[in-house]
Amino acid sequence: MAVFLKAHGTAEKPMTDDWLAGGSWLIDPGRTAFPRRPRMTTGDRLVLYASVWQRIFGVAEVISEPTSEASVAARWPWSVQVELLLVVPVLSNAPPVQAIGVAPRSMSQHSHIRLEERHLERAIEALAGVGR
C-alpha cells in the first residue's frame, strides 16, 4: 500500500468551507482527478488536502486503477475511484497539513505527492482529534 497527499481545489476555484454539504466528486461519483496518469493502484491511501486552505480534510482508499477520460476533462483527464474512509465536513475545522509533518510548499505545482506510512498515521490521529 502506498500513501499519497492528494490536493483538491485550486487558487482559481478553491474548495468551499462546507465542501461536503456543497457536493463533491469525492462523493458523487466517488472519484478524484489528475492532470497526468497517477502511479497509484487499488488499495493505496490518499490523505485529502484542501490546497488553498492548506488543511487535510480526509482519508480515502483508491478502489480502481487509473482511467483516462480526456474527451470529458481536458485539464484533469485521469481519475481513480475512491472510497472515503474518514472526513472532516467543514474545512475550517480541519487540521493544518503541518500536523502530519508536511510543509504546504511541498504541494506547490503538484496534484499529489507520495508520503510515508507515518504521515497516514498522523493524518488519522489529527482528523480523529477534530471530533474530541
Biotite code that builds the C-alpha atoms (Angstrom):
import biotite.structure as struc

atoms = struc.array([
    struc.Atom([0.000, 0.000, 0.000], chain_id="A", res_id=1, res_name="MET", atom_name="CA", element="C"),
    struc.Atom([1.324, 3.415, -0.988], chain_id="A", res_id=2, res_name="ALA", atom_name="CA", element="C"),
    struc.Atom([0.224, 6.682, 0.615], chain_id="A", res_id=3, res_name="VAL", atom_name="CA", element="C"),
    struc.Atom([-0.249, 9.977, -1.222], chain_id="A", res_id=4, res_name="PHE", atom_name="CA", element="C"),
    struc.Atom([-1.203, 13.533, -0.293], chain_id="A", res_id=5, res_name="LEU", atom_name="CA", element="C"),
    struc.Atom([-3.847, 14.474, -2.883], chain_id="A", res_id=6, res_name="LYS", atom_name="CA", element="C"),
    struc.Atom([-4.666, 18.148, -3.496], chain_id="A", res_id=7, res_name="ALA", atom_name="CA", element="C"),
    struc.Atom([-8.197, 19.384, -4.093], chain_id="A", res_id=8, res_name="HIS", atom_name="CA", element="C"),
    struc.Atom([-9.205, 22.859, -5.178], chain_id="A", res_id=9, res_name="GLY", atom_name="CA", element="C"),
    struc.Atom([-7.126, 25.459, -6.998], chain_id="A", res_id=10, res_name="THR", atom_name="CA", element="C"),
    struc.Atom([-6.308, 29.123, -6.445], chain_id="A", res_id=11, res_name="ALA", atom_name="CA", element="C"),
    struc.Atom([-8.906, 29.953, -9.102], chain_id="A", res_id=12, res_name="GLU", atom_name="CA", element="C"),
    struc.Atom([-11.508, 27.561, -7.696], chain_id="A", res_id=13, res_name="LYS", atom_name="CA", element="C"),
    struc.Atom([-10.867, 26.718, -4.024], chain_id="A", res_id=14, res_name="PRO", atom_name="CA", element="C"),
    struc.Atom([-12.997, 24.252, -2.115], chain_id="A", res_id=15, res_name="MET", atom_name="CA", element="C"),
    struc.Atom([-15.802, 25.794, -0.081], chain_id="A", res_id=16, res_name="THR", atom_name="CA", element="C"),
    struc.Atom([-15.694, 25.651, 3.717], chain_id="A", res_id=17, res_name="ASP", atom_name="CA", element="C"),
    struc.Atom([-18.726, 23.329, 3.744], chain_id="A", res_id=18, res_name="ASP", atom_name="CA", element="C"),
    struc.Atom([-17.406, 21.158, 0.909], chain_id="A", res_id=19, res_name="TRP", atom_name="CA", element="C"),
    struc.Atom([-19.332, 18.067, 1.988], chain_id="A", res_id=20, res_name="LEU", atom_name="CA", element="C"),
    struc.Atom([-22.737, 19.782, 2.086], chain_id="A", res_id=21, res_name="ALA", atom_name="CA", element="C"),
    struc.Atom([-21.984, 21.551, -1.185], chain_id="A", res_id=22, res_name="GLY", atom_name="CA", element="C"),
    struc.Atom([-21.358, 18.318, -3.075], chain_id="A", res_id=23, res_name="GLY", atom_name="CA", element="C"),
    struc.Atom([-18.115, 16.881, -4.351], chain_id="A", res_id=24, res_name="SER", atom_name="CA", element="C"),
    struc.Atom([-16.764, 14.478, -6.946], chain_id="A", res_id=25, res_name="TRP", atom_name="CA", element="C"),
    struc.Atom([-15.292, 12.642, -3.968], chain_id="A", res_id=26, res_name="LEU", atom_name="CA", element="C"),
    struc.Atom([-18.860, 11.677, -3.049], chain_id="A", res_id=27, res_name="ILE", atom_name="CA", element="C"),
    struc.Atom([-20.668, 11.501, -6.367], chain_id="A", res_id=28, res_name="ASP", atom_name="CA", element="C"),
    struc.Atom([-19.369, 9.797, -8.469], chain_id="A", res_id=29, res_name="PRO", atom_name="CA", element="C"),
    struc.Atom([-16.680, 8.898, -5.898], chain_id="A", res_id=30, res_name="GLY", atom_name="CA", element="C"),
    struc.Atom([-13.650, 9.916, -7.942], chain_id="A", res_id=31, res_name="ARG", atom_name="CA", element="C"),
    struc.Atom([-10.640, 12.191, -7.803], chain_id="A", res_id=32, res_name="THR", atom_name="CA", element="C"),
    struc.Atom([-8.831, 13.539, -10.867], chain_id="A", res_id=33, res_name="ALA", atom_name="CA", element="C"),
    struc.Atom([-5.248, 14.125, -12.020], chain_id="A", res_id=34, res_name="PHE", atom_name="CA", element="C"),
    struc.Atom([-3.589, 16.062, -14.863], chain_id="A", res_id=35, res_name="PRO", atom_name="CA", element="C"),
    struc.Atom([-1.367, 13.052, -15.692], chain_id="A", res_id=36, res_name="ARG", atom_name="CA", element="C"),
    struc.Atom([-1.645, 9.315, -15.125], chain_id="A", res_id=37, res_name="ARG", atom_name="CA", element="C"),
    struc.Atom([-1.058, 8.780, -11.388], chain_id="A", res_id=38, res_name="PRO", atom_name="CA", element="C"),
    struc.Atom([1.226, 5.983, -10.209], chain_id="A", res_id=39, res_name="ARG", atom_name="CA", element="C"),
    struc.Atom([-1.245, 4.500, -7.791], chain_id="A", res_id=40, res_name="MET", atom_name="CA", element="C"),
    struc.Atom([-3.239, 1.327, -7.602], chain_id="A", res_id=41, res_name="THR", atom_name="CA", element="C"),
    struc.Atom([-6.192, -0.244, -5.836], chain_id="A", res_id=42, res_name="THR", atom_name="CA", element="C"),
    struc.Atom([-5.686, -0.273, -2.080], chain_id="A", res_id=43, res_name="GLY", atom_name="CA", element="C"),
    struc.Atom([-3.486, 2.815, -1.910], chain_id="A", res_id=44, res_name="ASP", atom_name="CA", element="C"),
    struc.Atom([-4.464, 5.521, 0.569], chain_id="A", res_id=45, res_name="ARG", atom_name="CA", element="C"),
    struc.Atom([-4.959, 9.221, -0.128], chain_id="A", res_id=46, res_name="LEU", atom_name="CA", element="C"),
    struc.Atom([-4.668, 11.909, 2.525], chain_id="A", res_id=47, res_name="VAL", atom_name="CA", element="C"),
    struc.Atom([-7.016, 14.578, 1.154], chain_id="A", res_id=48, res_name="LEU", atom_name="CA", element="C"),
    struc.Atom([-5.613, 18.118, 1.110], chain_id="A", res_id=49, res_name="TYR", atom_name="CA", element="C"),
    struc.Atom([-7.530, 21.376, 0.535], chain_id="A", res_id=50, res_name="ALA", atom_name="CA", element="C"),
    struc.Atom([-4.819, 23.345, -1.246], chain_id="A", res_id=51, res_name="SER", atom_name="CA", element="C"),
    struc.Atom([-5.958, 26.951, -0.698], chain_id="A", res_id=52, res_name="VAL", atom_name="CA", element="C"),
    struc.Atom([-6.922, 26.179, 2.895], chain_id="A", res_id=53, res_name="TRP", atom_name="CA", element="C"),
    struc.Atom([-3.654, 24.248, 3.484], chain_id="A", res_id=54, res_name="GLN", atom_name="CA", element="C"),
    struc.Atom([-5.596, 21.721, 5.560], chain_id="A", res_id=55, res_name="ARG", atom_name="CA", element="C"),
    struc.Atom([-6.070, 17.977, 5.448], chain_id="A", res_id=56, res_name="ILE", atom_name="CA", element="C"),
    struc.Atom([-9.727, 17.014, 5.420], chain_id="A", res_id=57, res_name="PHE", atom_name="CA", element="C"),
    struc.Atom([-9.893, 13.274, 4.980], chain_id="A", res_id=58, res_name="GLY", atom_name="CA", element="C"),
    struc.Atom([-8.506, 9.874, 4.119], chain_id="A", res_id=59, res_name="VAL", atom_name="CA", element="C"),
    struc.Atom([-9.680, 7.809, 1.159], chain_id="A", res_id=60, res_name="ALA", atom_name="CA", element="C"),
    struc.Atom([-8.881, 4.428, -0.337], chain_id="A", res_id=61, res_name="GLU", atom_name="CA", element="C"),
    struc.Atom([-8.230, 4.028, -4.060], chain_id="A", res_id=62, res_name="VAL", atom_name="CA", element="C"),
    struc.Atom([-10.692, 1.404, -5.326], chain_id="A", res_id=63, res_name="ILE", atom_name="CA", element="C"),
    struc.Atom([-9.871, 1.367, -9.050], chain_id="A", res_id=64, res_name="SER", atom_name="CA", element="C"),
    struc.Atom([-6.941, 1.579, -11.395], chain_id="A", res_id=65, res_name="GLU", atom_name="CA", element="C"),
    struc.Atom([-6.434, 4.965, -13.126], chain_id="A", res_id=66, res_name="PRO", atom_name="CA", element="C"),
    struc.Atom([-8.636, 5.630, -16.154], chain_id="A", res_id=67, res_name="THR", atom_name="CA", element="C"),
    struc.Atom([-8.499, 8.380, -18.754], chain_id="A", res_id=68, res_name="SER", atom_name="CA", element="C"),
    struc.Atom([-11.427, 10.486, -19.906], chain_id="A", res_id=69, res_name="GLU", atom_name="CA", element="C"),
    struc.Atom([-9.532, 13.032, -21.992], chain_id="A", res_id=70, res_name="ALA", atom_name="CA", element="C"),
    struc.Atom([-12.596, 13.812, -24.090], chain_id="A", res_id=71, res_name="SER", atom_name="CA", element="C"),
    struc.Atom([-14.571, 14.803, -20.962], chain_id="A", res_id=72, res_name="VAL", atom_name="CA", element="C"),
    struc.Atom([-11.988, 16.629, -18.842], chain_id="A", res_id=73, res_name="ALA", atom_name="CA", element="C"),
    struc.Atom([-9.112, 18.195, -20.760], chain_id="A", res_id=74, res_name="ALA", atom_name="CA", element="C"),
    struc.Atom([-7.281, 19.658, -17.736], chain_id="A", res_id=75, res_name="ARG", atom_name="CA", element="C"),
    struc.Atom([-7.798, 16.655, -15.399], chain_id="A", res_id=76, res_name="TRP", atom_name="CA", element="C"),
    struc.Atom([-8.227, 13.679, -17.756], chain_id="A", res_id=77, res_name="PRO", atom_name="CA", element="C"),
    struc.Atom([-7.083, 10.899, -15.388], chain_id="A", res_id=78, res_name="TRP", atom_name="CA", element="C"),
    struc.Atom([-9.043, 9.692, -12.368], chain_id="A", res_id=79, res_name="SER", atom_name="CA", element="C"),
    struc.Atom([-9.370, 6.916, -9.829], chain_id="A", res_id=80, res_name="VAL", atom_name="CA", element="C"),
    struc.Atom([-12.424, 5.803, -7.928], chain_id="A", res_id=81, res_name="GLN", atom_name="CA", element="C"),
    struc.Atom([-12.199, 6.365, -4.189], chain_id="A", res_id=82, res_name="VAL", atom_name="CA", element="C"),
    struc.Atom([-13.997, 5.343, -1.041], chain_id="A", res_id=83, res_name="GLU", atom_name="CA", element="C"),
    struc.Atom([-13.961, 7.954, 1.703], chain_id="A", res_id=84, res_name="LEU", atom_name="CA", element="C"),
    struc.Atom([-12.819, 6.424, 4.988], chain_id="A", res_id=85, res_name="LEU", atom_name="CA", element="C"),
    struc.Atom([-12.614, 9.483, 7.249], chain_id="A", res_id=86, res_name="LEU", atom_name="CA", element="C"),
    struc.Atom([-13.548, 13.121, 6.567], chain_id="A", res_id=87, res_name="VAL", atom_name="CA", element="C"),
    struc.Atom([-13.988, 16.483, 8.232], chain_id="A", res_id=88, res_name="VAL", atom_name="CA", element="C"),
    struc.Atom([-17.064, 18.034, 6.593], chain_id="A", res_id=89, res_name="PRO", atom_name="CA", element="C"),
    struc.Atom([-16.137, 21.679, 7.337], chain_id="A", res_id=90, res_name="VAL", atom_name="CA", element="C"),
    struc.Atom([-12.679, 22.783, 6.209], chain_id="A", res_id=91, res_name="LEU", atom_name="CA", element="C"),
    struc.Atom([-12.282, 25.485, 8.854], chain_id="A", res_id=92, res_name="SER", atom_name="CA", element="C"),
    struc.Atom([-12.410, 22.663, 11.442], chain_id="A", res_id=93, res_name="ASN", atom_name="CA", element="C"),
    struc.Atom([-9.792, 20.526, 9.646], chain_id="A", res_id=94, res_name="ALA", atom_name="CA", element="C"),
    struc.Atom([-6.194, 20.292, 10.882], chain_id="A", res_id=95, res_name="PRO", atom_name="CA", element="C"),
    struc.Atom([-3.379, 22.078, 9.016], chain_id="A", res_id=96, res_name="PRO", atom_name="CA", element="C"),
    struc.Atom([-1.171, 19.955, 6.787], chain_id="A", res_id=97, res_name="VAL", atom_name="CA", element="C"),
    struc.Atom([1.749, 20.732, 9.115], chain_id="A", res_id=98, res_name="GLN", atom_name="CA", element="C"),
    struc.Atom([0.035, 18.496, 11.714], chain_id="A", res_id=99, res_name="ALA", atom_name="CA", element="C"),
    struc.Atom([1.229, 15.485, 9.726], chain_id="A", res_id=100, res_name="ILE", atom_name="CA", element="C"),
    struc.Atom([4.751, 16.809, 9.249], chain_id="A", res_id=101, res_name="GLY", atom_name="CA", element="C"),
    struc.Atom([4.357, 18.121, 5.697], chain_id="A", res_id=102, res_name="VAL", atom_name="CA", element="C"),
    struc.Atom([5.013, 21.726, 4.667], chain_id="A", res_id=103, res_name="ALA", atom_name="CA", element="C"),
    struc.Atom([2.379, 23.369, 2.445], chain_id="A", res_id=104, res_name="PRO", atom_name="CA", element="C"),
    struc.Atom([5.069, 24.299, -0.100], chain_id="A", res_id=105, res_name="ARG", atom_name="CA", element="C"),
    struc.Atom([5.597, 20.565, -0.736], chain_id="A", res_id=106, res_name="SER", atom_name="CA", element="C"),
    struc.Atom([2.418, 20.598, -2.810], chain_id="A", res_id=107, res_name="MET", atom_name="CA", element="C"),
    struc.Atom([3.378, 23.603, -4.940], chain_id="A", res_id=108, res_name="SER", atom_name="CA", element="C"),
    struc.Atom([2.586, 22.744, -8.562], chain_id="A", res_id=109, res_name="GLN", atom_name="CA", element="C"),
    struc.Atom([1.663, 19.120, -7.739], chain_id="A", res_id=110, res_name="HIS", atom_name="CA", element="C"),
    struc.Atom([-1.678, 17.321, -7.798], chain_id="A", res_id=111, res_name="SER", atom_name="CA", element="C"),
    struc.Atom([-0.302, 14.672, -5.436], chain_id="A", res_id=112, res_name="HIS", atom_name="CA", element="C"),
    struc.Atom([2.898, 13.623, -3.700], chain_id="A", res_id=113, res_name="ILE", atom_name="CA", element="C"),
    struc.Atom([3.978, 10.345, -2.169], chain_id="A", res_id=114, res_name="ARG", atom_name="CA", element="C"),
    struc.Atom([4.030, 10.178, 1.631], chain_id="A", res_id=115, res_name="LEU", atom_name="CA", element="C"),
    struc.Atom([5.363, 7.698, 4.144], chain_id="A", res_id=116, res_name="GLU", atom_name="CA", element="C"),
    struc.Atom([3.057, 5.477, 6.174], chain_id="A", res_id=117, res_name="GLU", atom_name="CA", element="C"),
    struc.Atom([3.827, 7.542, 9.291], chain_id="A", res_id=118, res_name="ARG", atom_name="CA", element="C"),
    struc.Atom([2.167, 10.520, 7.600], chain_id="A", res_id=119, res_name="HIS", atom_name="CA", element="C"),
    struc.Atom([-1.014, 8.494, 7.158], chain_id="A", res_id=120, res_name="LEU", atom_name="CA", element="C"),
    struc.Atom([-0.948, 7.529, 10.836], chain_id="A", res_id=121, res_name="GLU", atom_name="CA", element="C"),
    struc.Atom([-0.507, 11.188, 11.823], chain_id="A", res_id=122, res_name="ARG", atom_name="CA", element="C"),
    struc.Atom([-3.337, 12.199, 9.491], chain_id="A", res_id=123, res_name="ALA", atom_name="CA", element="C"),
    struc.Atom([-5.730, 9.688, 11.032], chain_id="A", res_id=124, res_name="ILE", atom_name="CA", element="C"),
    struc.Atom([-4.818, 10.907, 14.527], chain_id="A", res_id=125, res_name="GLU", atom_name="CA", element="C"),
    struc.Atom([-5.183, 14.569, 13.574], chain_id="A", res_id=126, res_name="ALA", atom_name="CA", element="C"),
    struc.Atom([-8.526, 14.041, 11.805], chain_id="A", res_id=127, res_name="LEU", atom_name="CA", element="C"),
    struc.Atom([-9.913, 11.922, 14.655], chain_id="A", res_id=128, res_name="ALA", atom_name="CA", element="C"),
    struc.Atom([-8.828, 14.653, 17.075], chain_id="A", res_id=129, res_name="GLY", atom_name="CA", element="C"),
    struc.Atom([-11.243, 17.101, 15.421], chain_id="A", res_id=130, res_name="VAL", atom_name="CA", element="C"),
    struc.Atom([-14.165, 15.204, 16.953], chain_id="A", res_id=131, res_name="GLY", atom_name="CA", element="C"),
    struc.Atom([-12.861, 15.397, 20.507], chain_id="A", res_id=132, res_name="ARG", atom_name="CA", element="C"),
])
